[in-house]
């Protein structure tokens, strides 16, 4: 979990676009971020397994 200060800092408009940090909206994690869902991989998996993400199904073959 990211601290509140780091989450607030990442929400500010960066001076340069390369300094922009994408964070998970649920937990604030920075790494393993998925742009399509704005979630980190861990939160994505939790929500997908519970069926709370529309259009996402667990694959089986």
BATORKE-587198 format. One record per residue: residue number from 1; residue in three letters; chain; x, y, z of N, C-alpha, C in turn. Coordinates in steps of 0.2 Angstrom, whole numbers, plus 5000, padded with zeros to 4 digits. Layout:
<sites>
<site><nr>NUM</nr><rest>ALA</rest><kette>A</kette><n_c1>X</n_c1><n_c2>Y</n_c2><n_c3>Z</n_c3><ca_c1>X</ca_c1><ca_c2>Y</ca_c2><ca_c3>Z</ca_c3><c_c1>X</c_c1><c_c2>Y</c_c2><c_c3>Z</c_c3></site>
...
</sites>
This chain:
<sites>
<site><nr>1</nr><rest>UNK</rest><kette>A</kette><n_c1>5004</n_c1><n_c2>4994</n_c2><n_c3>5000</n_c3><ca_c1>5000</ca_c1><ca_c2>5000</ca_c2><ca_c3>5000</ca_c3><c_c1>5004</c_c1><c_c2>5006</c_c2><c_c3>5000</c_c3></site>
<site><nr>2</nr><rest>UNK</rest><kette>A</kette><n_c1>5003</n_c1><n_c2>5011</n_c2><n_c3>4996</n_c3><ca_c1>5006</ca_c1><ca_c2>5017</ca_c2><ca_c3>4995</ca_c3><c_c1>5004</c_c1><c_c2>5022</c_c2><c_c3>5001</c_c3></site>
<site><nr>3</nr><rest>UNK</rest><kette>A</kette><n_c1>5008</n_c1><n_c2>5026</n_c2><n_c3>5003</n_c3><ca_c1>5006</ca_c1><ca_c2>5031</ca_c2><ca_c3>5008</ca_c3><c_c1>5002</c_c1><c_c2>5036</c_c2><c_c3>5005</c_c3></site>
<site><nr>4</nr><rest>UNK</rest><kette>A</kette><n_c1>4998</n_c1><n_c2>5040</n_c2><n_c3>5009</n_c3><ca_c1>4993</ca_c1><ca_c2>5045</ca_c2><ca_c3>5006</ca_c3><c_c1>4997</c_c1><c_c2>5051</c_c2><c_c3>5003</c_c3></site>
<site><nr>5</nr><rest>UNK</rest><kette>A</kette><n_c1>5003</n_c1><n_c2>5052</n_c2><n_c3>5005</n_c3><ca_c1>5007</ca_c1><ca_c2>5057</ca_c2><ca_c3>5002</ca_c3><c_c1>5009</c_c1><c_c2>5055</c_c2><c_c3>4995</c_c3></site>
<site><nr>6</nr><rest>UNK</rest><kette>A</kette><n_c1>5011</n_c1><n_c2>5049</n_c2><n_c3>4994</n_c3><ca_c1>5013</ca_c1><ca_c2>5047</ca_c2><ca_c3>4988</ca_c3><c_c1>5007</c_c1><c_c2>5047</c_c2><c_c3>4983</c_c3></site>
<site><nr>7</nr><rest>UNK</rest><kette>A</kette><n_c1>5002</n_c1><n_c2>5045</n_c2><n_c3>4985</n_c3><ca_c1>4996</ca_c1><ca_c2>5045</ca_c2><ca_c3>4981</ca_c3><c_c1>4994</c_c1><c_c2>5052</c_c2><c_c3>4979</c_c3></site>
<site><nr>8</nr><rest>UNK</rest><kette>A</kette><n_c1>4994</n_c1><n_c2>5057</n_c2><n_c3>4984</n_c3><ca_c1>4992</ca_c1><ca_c2>5064</ca_c2><ca_c3>4982</ca_c3><c_c1>4998</c_c1><c_c2>5067</c_c2><c_c3>4978</c_c3></site>
<site><nr>9</nr><rest>UNK</rest><kette>A</kette><n_c1>5004</n_c1><n_c2>5065</n_c2><n_c3>4978</n_c3><ca_c1>5009</ca_c1><ca_c2>5067</ca_c2><ca_c3>4974</ca_c3><c_c1>5008</c_c1><c_c2>5065</c_c2><c_c3>4967</c_c3></site>
<site><nr>10</nr><rest>UNK</rest><kette>A</kette><n_c1>5006</n_c1><n_c2>5059</n_c2><n_c3>4966</n_c3><ca_c1>5005</ca_c1><ca_c2>5056</ca_c2><ca_c3>4959</ca_c3><c_c1>4999</c_c1><c_c2>5059</c_c2><c_c3>4956</c_c3></site>
<site><nr>11</nr><rest>UNK</rest><kette>A</kette><n_c1>4994</n_c1><n_c2>5062</n_c2><n_c3>4960</n_c3><ca_c1>4988</ca_c1><ca_c2>5065</ca_c2><ca_c3>4957</ca_c3><c_c1>4989</c_c1><c_c2>5072</c_c2><c_c3>4954</c_c3></site>
<site><nr>12</nr><rest>UNK</rest><kette>A</kette><n_c1>4995</n_c1><n_c2>5075</n_c2><n_c3>4956</n_c3><ca_c1>4996</ca_c1><ca_c2>5082</ca_c2><ca_c3>4954</ca_c3><c_c1>4999</c_c1><c_c2>5081</c_c2><c_c3>4947</c_c3></site>
<site><nr>13</nr><rest>UNK</rest><kette>A</kette><n_c1>4998</n_c1><n_c2>5087</n_c2><n_c3>4943</n_c3><ca_c1>5000</ca_c1><ca_c2>5087</ca_c2><ca_c3>4936</ca_c3><c_c1>5008</c_c1><c_c2>5088</c_c2><c_c3>4936</c_c3></site>
<site><nr>14</nr><rest>UNK</rest><kette>A</kette><n_c1>5011</n_c1><n_c2>5083</n_c2><n_c3>4933</n_c3><ca_c1>5019</ca_c1><ca_c2>5083</ca_c2><ca_c3>4933</ca_c3><c_c1>5021</c_c1><c_c2>5089</c_c2><c_c3>4929</c_c3></site>
<site><nr>15</nr><rest>UNK</rest><kette>A</kette><n_c1>5027</n_c1><n_c2>5091</n_c2><n_c3>4930</n_c3><ca_c1>5030</ca_c1><ca_c2>5097</ca_c2><ca_c3>4926</ca_c3><c_c1>5032</c_c1><c_c2>5094</c_c2><c_c3>4919</c_c3></site>
<site><nr>16</nr><rest>UNK</rest><kette>A</kette><n_c1>5034</n_c1><n_c2>5088</n_c2><n_c3>4919</n_c3><ca_c1>5036</ca_c1><ca_c2>5084</ca_c2><ca_c3>4913</ca_c3><c_c1>5031</c_c1><c_c2>5078</c_c2><c_c3>4912</c_c3></site>
<site><nr>17</nr><rest>UNK</rest><kette>A</kette><n_c1>5029</n_c1><n_c2>5076</n_c2><n_c3>4906</n_c3><ca_c1>5025</ca_c1><ca_c2>5071</ca_c2><ca_c3>4905</ca_c3><c_c1>5028</c_c1><c_c2>5064</c_c2><c_c3>4907</c_c3></site>
<site><nr>18</nr><rest>UNK</rest><kette>A</kette><n_c1>5035</n_c1><n_c2>5064</n_c2><n_c3>4907</n_c3><ca_c1>5038</ca_c1><ca_c2>5057</ca_c2><ca_c3>4908</ca_c3><c_c1>5038</c_c1><c_c2>5056</c_c2><c_c3>4916</c_c3></site>
<site><nr>19</nr><rest>UNK</rest><kette>A</kette><n_c1>5037</n_c1><n_c2>5061</n_c2><n_c3>4920</n_c3><ca_c1>5037</ca_c1><ca_c2>5060</ca_c2><ca_c3>4927</ca_c3><c_c1>5030</c_c1><c_c2>5058</c_c2><c_c3>4929</c_c3></site>
<site><nr>20</nr><rest>UNK</rest><kette>A</kette><n_c1>5025</n_c1><n_c2>5057</n_c2><n_c3>4925</n_c3><ca_c1>5018</ca_c1><ca_c2>5055</ca_c2><ca_c3>4927</ca_c3><c_c1>5019</c_c1><c_c2>5048</c_c2><c_c3>4930</c_c3></site>
<site><nr>21</nr><rest>UNK</rest><kette>A</kette><n_c1>5015</n_c1><n_c2>5046</n_c2><n_c3>4935</n_c3><ca_c1>5015</ca_c1><ca_c2>5040</ca_c2><ca_c3>4938</ca_c3><c_c1>5008</c_c1><c_c2>5037</c_c2><c_c3>4938</c_c3></site>
<site><nr>22</nr><rest>UNK</rest><kette>A</kette><n_c1>5007</n_c1><n_c2>5031</n_c2><n_c3>4936</n_c3><ca_c1>5001</ca_c1><ca_c2>5028</ca_c2><ca_c3>4936</ca_c3><c_c1>5000</c_c1><c_c2>5024</c_c2><c_c3>4942</c_c3></site>
<site><nr>23</nr><rest>UNK</rest><kette>A</kette><n_c1>4995</n_c1><n_c2>5025</n_c2><n_c3>4946</n_c3><ca_c1>4994</ca_c1><ca_c2>5021</ca_c2><ca_c3>4952</ca_c3><c_c1>4987</c_c1><c_c2>5018</c_c2><c_c3>4952</c_c3></site>
<site><nr>24</nr><rest>UNK</rest><kette>A</kette><n_c1>4986</n_c1><n_c2>5012</n_c2><n_c3>4955</n_c3><ca_c1>4980</ca_c1><ca_c2>5008</ca_c2><ca_c3>4956</ca_c3><c_c1>4975</c_c1><c_c2>5013</c_c2><c_c3>4960</c_c3></site>
<site><nr>25</nr><rest>UNK</rest><kette>A</kette><n_c1>4969</n_c1><n_c2>5013</n_c2><n_c3>4957</n_c3><ca_c1>4964</ca_c1><ca_c2>5018</ca_c2><ca_c3>4961</ca_c3><c_c1>4962</c_c1><c_c2>5014</c_c2><c_c3>4967</c_c3></site>
<site><nr>26</nr><rest>UNK</rest><kette>A</kette><n_c1>4963</n_c1><n_c2>5008</n_c2><n_c3>4968</n_c3><ca_c1>4960</ca_c1><ca_c2>5005</ca_c2><ca_c3>4974</ca_c3><c_c1>4966</c_c1><c_c2>5005</c_c2><c_c3>4980</c_c3></site>
<site><nr>27</nr><rest>UNK</rest><kette>A</kette><n_c1>4972</n_c1><n_c2>5003</n_c2><n_c3>4978</n_c3><ca_c1>4977</ca_c1><ca_c2>5002</ca_c2><ca_c3>4983</ca_c3><c_c1>4983</c_c1><c_c2>5007</c_c2><c_c3>4983</c_c3></site>
<site><nr>28</nr><rest>UNK</rest><kette>A</kette><n_c1>4984</n_c1><n_c2>5010</n_c2><n_c3>4977</n_c3><ca_c1>4989</ca_c1><ca_c2>5015</ca_c2><ca_c3>4976</ca_c3><c_c1>4995</c_c1><c_c2>5012</c_c2><c_c3>4973</c_c3></site>
<site><nr>29</nr><rest>UNK</rest><kette>A</kette><n_c1>4995</n_c1><n_c2>5005</n_c2><n_c3>4972</n_c3><ca_c1>5001</ca_c1><ca_c2>5002</ca_c2><ca_c3>4969</ca_c3><c_c1>5003</c_c1><c_c2>5005</c_c2><c_c3>4963</c_c3></site>
<site><nr>30</nr><rest>UNK</rest><kette>A</kette><n_c1>5010</n_c1><n_c2>5005</n_c2><n_c3>4962</n_c3><ca_c1>5013</ca_c1><ca_c2>5008</ca_c2><ca_c3>4956</ca_c3><c_c1>5015</c_c1><c_c2>5003</c_c2><c_c3>4950</c_c3></site>
<site><nr>31</nr><rest>UNK</rest><kette>A</kette><n_c1>5018</n_c1><n_c2>4997</n_c2><n_c3>4953</n_c3><ca_c1>5020</ca_c1><ca_c2>4992</ca_c2><ca_c3>4948</ca_c3><c_c1>5014</c_c1><c_c2>4987</c_c2><c_c3>4946</c_c3></site>
<site><nr>32</nr><rest>UNK</rest><kette>A</kette><n_c1>5015</n_c1><n_c2>4984</n_c2><n_c3>4940</n_c3><ca_c1>5010</ca_c1><ca_c2>4980</ca_c2><ca_c3>4938</ca_c3><c_c1>5003</c_c1><c_c2>4983</c_c2><c_c3>4937</c_c3></site>
<site><nr>33</nr><rest>UNK</rest><kette>A</kette><n_c1>5003</n_c1><n_c2>4989</n_c2><n_c3>4934</n_c3><ca_c1>4998</ca_c1><ca_c2>4993</ca_c2><ca_c3>4933</ca_c3><c_c1>4995</c_c1><c_c2>4991</c_c2><c_c3>4926</c_c3></site>
<site><nr>34</nr><rest>UNK</rest><kette>A</kette><n_c1>4988</n_c1><n_c2>4990</n_c2><n_c3>4925</n_c3><ca_c1>4985</ca_c1><ca_c2>4989</ca_c2><ca_c3>4919</ca_c3><c_c1>4981</c_c1><c_c2>4996</c_c2><c_c3>4917</c_c3></site>
<site><nr>35</nr><rest>UNK</rest><kette>A</kette><n_c1>4983</n_c1><n_c2>4999</n_c2><n_c3>4912</n_c3><ca_c1>4979</ca_c1><ca_c2>5005</ca_c2><ca_c3>4910</ca_c3><c_c1>4972</c_c1><c_c2>5004</c_c2><c_c3>4908</c_c3></site>
<site><nr>36</nr><rest>UNK</rest><kette>A</kette><n_c1>4970</n_c1><n_c2>4998</n_c2><n_c3>4905</n_c3><ca_c1>4963</ca_c1><ca_c2>4997</ca_c2><ca_c3>4903</ca_c3><c_c1>4958</c_c1><c_c2>4998</c_c2><c_c3>4909</c_c3></site>
<site><nr>37</nr><rest>UNK</rest><kette>A</kette><n_c1>4961</n_c1><n_c2>4995</n_c2><n_c3>4915</n_c3><ca_c1>4956</ca_c1><ca_c2>4995</ca_c2><ca_c3>4920</ca_c3><c_c1>4958</c_c1><c_c2>5000</c_c2><c_c3>4926</c_c3></site>
<site><nr>38</nr><rest>UNK</rest><kette>A</kette><n_c1>4964</n_c1><n_c2>5003</n_c2><n_c3>4925</n_c3><ca_c1>4967</ca_c1><ca_c2>5007</ca_c2><ca_c3>4930</ca_c3><c_c1>4968</c_c1><c_c2>5004</c_c2><c_c3>4937</c_c3></site>
<site><nr>39</nr><rest>UNK</rest><kette>A</kette><n_c1>4970</n_c1><n_c2>4997</n_c2><n_c3>4937</n_c3><ca_c1>4971</ca_c1><ca_c2>4993</ca_c2><ca_c3>4943</ca_c3><c_c1>4978</c_c1><c_c2>4990</c_c2><c_c3>4942</c_c3></site>
<site><nr>40</nr><rest>UNK</rest><kette>A</kette><n_c1>4980</n_c1><n_c2>4988</n_c2><n_c3>4948</n_c3><ca_c1>4986</ca_c1><ca_c2>4984</ca_c2><ca_c3>4948</ca_c3><c_c1>4984</c_c1><c_c2>4977</c_c2><c_c3>4947</c_c3></site>
<site><nr>41</nr><rest>UNK</rest><kette>A</kette><n_c1>4989</n_c1><n_c2>4973</n_c2><n_c3>4946</n_c3><ca_c1>4988</ca_c1><ca_c2>4966</ca_c2><ca_c3>4944</ca_c3><c_c1>4984</c_c1><c_c2>4962</c_c2><c_c3>4950</c_c3></site>
<site><nr>42</nr><rest>UNK</rest><kette>A</kette><n_c1>4986</n_c1><n_c2>4964</n_c2><n_c3>4956</n_c3><ca_c1>4983</ca_c1><ca_c2>4960</ca_c2><ca_c3>4962</ca_c3><c_c1>4976</c_c1><c_c2>4962</c_c2><c_c3>4963</c_c3></site>
<site><nr>43</nr><rest>UNK</rest><kette>A</kette><n_c1>4974</n_c1><n_c2>4969</n_c2><n_c3>4963</n_c3><ca_c1>4967</ca_c1><ca_c2>4971</ca_c2><ca_c3>4963</ca_c3><c_c1>4963</c_c1><c_c2>4968</c_c2><c_c3>4957</c_c3></site>
<site><nr>44</nr><rest>UNK</rest><kette>A</kette><n_c1>4966</n_c1><n_c2>4968</n_c2><n_c3>4951</n_c3><ca_c1>4962</ca_c1><ca_c2>4966</ca_c2><ca_c3>4946</ca_c3><c_c1>4960</c_c1><c_c2>4958</c_c2><c_c3>4947</c_c3></site>
<site><nr>45</nr><rest>UNK</rest><kette>A</kette><n_c1>4965</n_c1><n_c2>4954</n_c2><n_c3>4949</n_c3><ca_c1>4963</ca_c1><ca_c2>4947</ca_c2><ca_c3>4950</ca_c3><c_c1>4958</c_c1><c_c2>4946</c_c2><c_c3>4956</c_c3></site>
<site><nr>46</nr><rest>UNK</rest><kette>A</kette><n_c1>4958</n_c1><n_c2>4950</n_c2><n_c3>4961</n_c3><ca_c1>4953</ca_c1><ca_c2>4950</ca_c2><ca_c3>4966</ca_c3><c_c1>4946</c_c1><c_c2>4951</c_c2><c_c3>4964</c_c3></site>
<site><nr>47</nr><rest>UNK</rest><kette>A</kette><n_c1>4946</n_c1><n_c2>4957</n_c2><n_c3>4960</n_c3><ca_c1>4939</ca_c1><ca_c2>4959</ca_c2><ca_c3>4957</ca_c3><c_c1>4937</c_c1><c_c2>4954</c_c2><c_c3>4952</c_c3></site>
<site><nr>48</nr><rest>UNK</rest><kette>A</kette><n_c1>4941</n_c1><n_c2>4952</n_c2><n_c3>4948</n_c3><ca_c1>4939</ca_c1><ca_c2>4947</ca_c2><ca_c3>4942</ca_c3><c_c1>4937</c_c1><c_c2>4941</c_c2><c_c3>4945</c_c3></site>
<site><nr>49</nr><rest>UNK</rest><kette>A</kette><n_c1>4940</n_c1><n_c2>4938</n_c2><n_c3>4950</n_c3><ca_c1>4938</ca_c1><ca_c2>4932</ca_c2><ca_c3>4954</ca_c3><c_c1>4931</c_c1><c_c2>4932</c_c2><c_c3>4957</c_c3></site>
<site><nr>50</nr><rest>UNK</rest><kette>A</kette><n_c1>4930</n_c1><n_c2>4938</n_c2><n_c3>4960</n_c3><ca_c1>4923</ca_c1><ca_c2>4939</ca_c2><ca_c3>4963</ca_c3><c_c1>4918</c_c1><c_c2>4941</c_c2><c_c3>4958</c_c3></site>
<site><nr>51</nr><rest>UNK</rest><kette>A</kette><n_c1>4920</n_c1><n_c2>4942</n_c2><n_c3>4951</n_c3><ca_c1>4915</ca_c1><ca_c2>4944</ca_c2><ca_c3>4946</ca_c3><c_c1>4913</c_c1><c_c2>4951</c_c2><c_c3>4946</c_c3></site>
<site><nr>52</nr><rest>UNK</rest><kette>A</kette><n_c1>4917</n_c1><n_c2>4955</n_c2><n_c3>4949</n_c3><ca_c1>4915</ca_c1><ca_c2>4962</ca_c2><ca_c3>4949</ca_c3><c_c1>4917</c_c1><c_c2>4967</c_c2><c_c3>4944</c_c3></site>
<site><nr>53</nr><rest>UNK</rest><kette>A</kette><n_c1>4921</n_c1><n_c2>4964</n_c2><n_c3>4939</n_c3><ca_c1>4923</ca_c1><ca_c2>4967</ca_c2><ca_c3>4933</ca_c3><c_c1>4919</c_c1><c_c2>4965</c_c2><c_c3>4927</c_c3></site>
<site><nr>54</nr><rest>UNK</rest><kette>A</kette><n_c1>4915</n_c1><n_c2>4969</n_c2><n_c3>4924</n_c3><ca_c1>4910</ca_c1><ca_c2>4967</ca_c2><ca_c3>4919</ca_c3><c_c1>4915</c_c1><c_c2>4965</c_c2><c_c3>4912</c_c3></site>
<site><nr>55</nr><rest>UNK</rest><kette>A</kette><n_c1>4913</n_c1><n_c2>4959</n_c2><n_c3>4909</n_c3><ca_c1>4916</ca_c1><ca_c2>4957</ca_c2><ca_c3>4903</ca_c3><c_c1>4922</c_c1><c_c2>4953</c_c2><c_c3>4904</c_c3></site>
<site><nr>56</nr><rest>UNK</rest><kette>A</kette><n_c1>4924</n_c1><n_c2>4952</n_c2><n_c3>4911</n_c3><ca_c1>4930</ca_c1><ca_c2>4948</ca_c2><ca_c3>4912</ca_c3><c_c1>4928</c_c1><c_c2>4941</c_c2><c_c3>4915</c_c3></site>
<site><nr>57</nr><rest>UNK</rest><kette>A</kette><n_c1>4930</n_c1><n_c2>4936</n_c2><n_c3>4912</n_c3><ca_c1>4929</ca_c1><ca_c2>4929</ca_c2><ca_c3>4914</ca_c3><c_c1>4936</c_c1><c_c2>4925</c_c2><c_c3>4915</c_c3></site>
<site><nr>58</nr><rest>UNK</rest><kette>A</kette><n_c1>4936</n_c1><n_c2>4920</n_c2><n_c3>4919</n_c3><ca_c1>4942</ca_c1><ca_c2>4916</ca_c2><ca_c3>4920</ca_c3><c_c1>4942</c_c1><c_c2>4911</c_c2><c_c3>4914</c_c3></site>
<site><nr>59</nr><rest>UNK</rest><kette>A</kette><n_c1>4948</n_c1><n_c2>4911</n_c2><n_c3>4912</n_c3><ca_c1>4949</ca_c1><ca_c2>4906</ca_c2><ca_c3>4906</ca_c3><c_c1>4949</c_c1><c_c2>4899</c_c2><c_c3>4908</c_c3></site>
<site><nr>60</nr><rest>UNK</rest><kette>A</kette><n_c1>4947</n_c1><n_c2>4895</n_c2><n_c3>4904</n_c3><ca_c1>4948</ca_c1><ca_c2>4887</ca_c2><ca_c3>4905</ca_c3><c_c1>4948</c_c1><c_c2>4884</c_c2><c_c3>4898</c_c3></site>
<site><nr>61</nr><rest>UNK</rest><kette>A</kette><n_c1>4953</n_c1><n_c2>4879</n_c2><n_c3>4898</n_c3><ca_c1>4953</ca_c1><ca_c2>4876</ca_c2><ca_c3>4891</ca_c3><c_c1>4956</c_c1><c_c2>4869</c_c2><c_c3>4892</c_c3></site>
</sites>
